[in-house]
Amino acid sequence: MKKLLFLLLFVTFSTKVFSQKIVVDTSKITVKDTLVKKLSKKDSLKKFYKIIPRISTIRSAMVPGWGQINNRQPWKLPFIAGAFGVNIFFIIYNDTRYHYYKDYLQQASDQGLASTATLSVPLYNQSISRDYNSNQLNTIVSGYRRNRDGSYLLLAVVWVANIIDANVTAHLKTFDMTDDISLKIQPTITSPDMATPVFGAKLTFAFK
């Protein structure tokens, strides 16, 4: 009788336990799912972005600094802009003075002044005048022309350096430095004369 009562109590208790409702807070699961989706979306965008050296080189040739932006190196832009800005400033500075003093040199030549005769020339953007002969004016004009041409040359060098930097950086960023590149050494057995086996080793590079 006792065993029967114990069995009835056990069955009743079990049915009450299993008949209880299991409440699940779906809000937390939804938040976690959205976070996982956002993180996976960001990772997929990073994964699909690919740097192509040819595109970086062409963009740097078209617009200085564009290739560096394509290589994800925007911190180089101030240096590139500064190098171009300094050279352009000196080109304008020397070119304006070159043409200014060249006009006075042409004026002295038109007047047929002797090499020792002087001409009163106002200094550029100044109210002071100085006397120069033809040889002195020719030296001044040649100096400003030489400085202007040198600035043009430096500007071209900076442009080429900008293109080279974009190309080399793009190649370095696309170079595979992961552990997927491996070296395997495997033993081998060969028989050149079909009689005596020769033992050796085989090196295998694996690129995944």
C-alpha positions as CSV (number, residue, x, y, z in Angstrom):
1,M,0.0,0.0,0.0
2,K,2.8,2.4,0.9
3,K,4.5,1.6,-2.4
4,L,1.3,2.5,-4.3
5,L,0.9,5.8,-2.5
6,F,4.6,6.7,-3.1
7,L,4.1,5.9,-6.8
8,L,1.0,8.1,-7.1
9,L,2.7,11.0,-5.3
10,F,5.8,10.7,-7.7
11,V,3.6,10.6,-10.8
12,T,1.6,13.6,-9.5
13,F,4.7,15.7,-8.8
14,S,6.3,14.8,-12.1
15,T,3.2,15.9,-14.1
16,K,3.2,19.2,-12.2
17,V,6.8,19.9,-12.9
18,F,6.6,19.1,-16.6
19,S,3.3,20.9,-17.0
20,Q,4.9,24.2,-16.0
21,K,5.4,26.7,-18.8
22,I,9.0,27.6,-19.7
23,V,9.3,31.3,-20.3
24,V,12.1,32.5,-22.6
25,D,13.1,36.2,-22.8
26,T,13.2,36.6,-26.6
27,S,14.3,40.2,-26.4
28,K,17.8,39.3,-25.3
29,I,18.1,36.8,-28.0
30,T,16.9,39.4,-30.6
31,V,19.5,41.9,-29.4
32,K,22.2,39.4,-29.6
33,D,21.2,38.3,-33.1
34,T,21.2,41.9,-34.3
35,L,24.6,42.5,-32.9
36,V,25.9,39.3,-34.5
37,K,24.4,40.4,-37.8
38,K,26.0,43.9,-37.6
39,L,29.4,42.5,-36.7
40,S,29.3,39.9,-39.5
41,K,28.3,42.7,-42.0
42,K,31.3,44.8,-41.0
43,D,33.6,41.8,-41.2
44,S,32.2,41.0,-44.7
45,L,32.8,44.6,-45.9
46,K,36.4,44.5,-44.7
47,K,36.9,41.1,-46.2
48,F,35.5,42.0,-49.6
49,Y,37.6,45.3,-49.9
50,K,40.6,44.5,-52.0
51,I,43.5,46.8,-52.9
52,I,44.6,46.5,-56.5
53,P,48.1,47.9,-57.2
54,R,47.2,48.9,-60.8
55,I,44.2,51.0,-59.6
56,S,46.2,52.7,-56.9
57,T,49.0,53.5,-59.4
58,I,46.6,55.0,-62.0
59,R,44.8,57.0,-59.3
60,S,48.0,58.5,-58.0
61,A,49.1,59.4,-61.5
62,M,45.8,61.2,-62.1
63,V,45.4,62.9,-58.7
64,P,48.3,62.9,-56.2
65,G,47.2,61.3,-53.0
66,W,44.3,59.4,-54.5
67,G,46.3,56.2,-54.6
68,Q,47.2,56.6,-50.9
69,I,43.5,56.9,-50.1
70,N,42.8,53.8,-52.0
71,N,45.6,52.1,-50.0
72,R,43.9,53.1,-46.8
73,Q,46.7,55.6,-45.9
74,P,45.1,59.0,-45.7
75,W,47.7,60.2,-43.2
76,K,50.1,60.6,-46.1
77,L,48.0,63.3,-47.7
78,P,49.4,66.3,-45.7
79,F,52.9,65.4,-46.7
80,I,52.0,65.1,-50.4
81,A,50.0,68.3,-50.3
82,G,52.8,70.1,-48.5
83,A,55.4,69.0,-51.0
84,F,53.3,70.1,-53.9
85,G,52.3,73.3,-52.2
86,V,55.9,74.4,-51.5
87,N,57.0,73.7,-55.1
88,I,54.0,75.5,-56.6
89,F,54.7,78.5,-54.4
90,F,58.4,78.7,-55.6
91,I,57.3,78.3,-59.2
92,I,54.9,81.2,-59.0
93,Y,57.5,83.3,-56.9
94,N,60.3,82.8,-59.4
95,D,58.2,83.0,-62.5
96,T,56.6,86.4,-61.7
97,R,60.0,88.0,-60.9
98,Y,61.5,86.4,-64.0
99,H,59.0,88.0,-66.3
100,Y,59.2,91.3,-64.4
101,Y,62.9,91.7,-64.7
102,K,62.9,90.3,-68.2
103,D,60.7,93.2,-69.4
104,Y,63.3,95.7,-68.1
105,L,66.1,93.6,-69.8
106,Q,64.1,93.8,-73.1
107,Q,63.6,97.5,-72.5
108,A,67.4,98.0,-72.1
109,S,68.0,96.0,-75.3
110,D,65.4,98.1,-77.2
111,Q,67.1,101.3,-76.1
112,G,70.4,100.1,-77.3
113,L,72.1,100.7,-74.0
114,A,75.8,99.8,-73.8
115,S,76.8,97.0,-71.4
116,T,78.2,99.6,-68.9
117,A,75.1,102.0,-69.2
118,T,72.7,101.6,-66.3
119,L,68.9,101.6,-66.2
120,S,66.8,102.6,-63.1
121,V,64.7,99.5,-62.2
122,P,62.2,99.5,-59.4
123,L,62.5,96.4,-57.2
124,Y,59.6,94.0,-57.4
125,N,56.7,95.0,-55.2
126,Q,58.8,97.7,-53.6
127,S,59.1,101.5,-53.9
128,I,62.9,101.4,-54.1
129,S,64.7,101.6,-57.4
130,R,68.2,100.5,-58.3
131,D,70.5,101.0,-61.3
132,Y,71.4,97.9,-63.3
133,N,73.3,97.5,-66.5
134,S,72.4,94.9,-69.1
135,N,74.8,92.3,-67.7
136,Q,73.3,92.6,-64.2
137,L,69.8,92.4,-65.5
138,N,70.7,89.3,-67.5
139,T,72.1,87.6,-64.4
140,I,69.0,88.4,-62.4
141,V,66.7,87.1,-65.1
142,S,68.8,83.9,-65.6
143,G,68.8,83.3,-61.8
144,Y,65.0,83.5,-61.5
145,R,64.5,81.3,-64.6
146,R,66.9,78.7,-63.2
147,N,65.1,78.6,-59.9
148,R,61.7,78.3,-61.6
149,D,62.9,75.4,-63.8
150,G,64.4,73.7,-60.7
151,S,61.0,74.0,-58.9
152,Y,59.3,72.4,-62.0
153,L,61.8,69.5,-61.8
154,L,61.3,69.0,-58.1
155,L,57.5,69.0,-58.7
156,A,57.9,66.3,-61.3
157,V,60.1,64.3,-58.8
158,V,57.4,64.6,-56.1
159,W,54.7,63.5,-58.5
160,V,56.7,60.4,-59.6
161,A,57.5,59.6,-55.9
162,N,53.8,59.8,-55.1
163,I,53.1,57.2,-57.9
164,I,55.9,54.9,-56.8
165,D,54.8,55.1,-53.2
166,A,51.2,54.1,-54.1
167,N,52.3,51.2,-56.2
168,V,54.8,49.8,-53.7
169,T,52.5,50.1,-50.8
170,A,49.7,48.4,-52.7
171,H,51.9,45.5,-53.5
172,L,53.1,45.2,-49.9
173,K,49.5,45.3,-48.6
174,T,48.4,42.5,-51.0
175,F,51.4,40.3,-50.3
176,D,50.4,37.2,-48.5
177,M,52.2,37.1,-45.1
178,T,49.9,34.6,-43.4
179,D,50.7,31.1,-42.2
180,D,49.0,29.6,-45.2
181,I,52.4,29.6,-47.0
182,S,54.1,26.5,-45.7
183,L,57.2,24.4,-46.5
184,K,57.0,20.7,-46.4
185,I,59.9,18.2,-46.5
186,Q,59.0,14.7,-47.7
187,P,61.3,11.7,-48.2
188,T,61.5,10.3,-51.7
189,I,62.8,7.1,-53.3
190,T,64.0,7.1,-56.9
191,S,65.6,4.4,-59.1
192,P,67.4,6.0,-62.0
193,D,68.9,2.7,-63.3
194,M,65.9,0.6,-62.4
195,A,68.0,-1.4,-60.0
196,T,69.4,0.5,-57.1
197,P,67.0,2.8,-55.1
198,V,68.2,6.3,-54.2
199,F,66.9,7.9,-51.1
200,G,66.3,11.7,-51.1
201,A,64.1,14.5,-49.9
202,K,61.5,16.7,-51.7
203,L,60.8,20.3,-50.8
204,T,57.2,21.4,-51.3
205,F,55.9,25.0,-51.0
206,A,52.2,25.1,-50.3
207,F,50.2,28.3,-51.1
208,K,46.6,28.2,-49.9
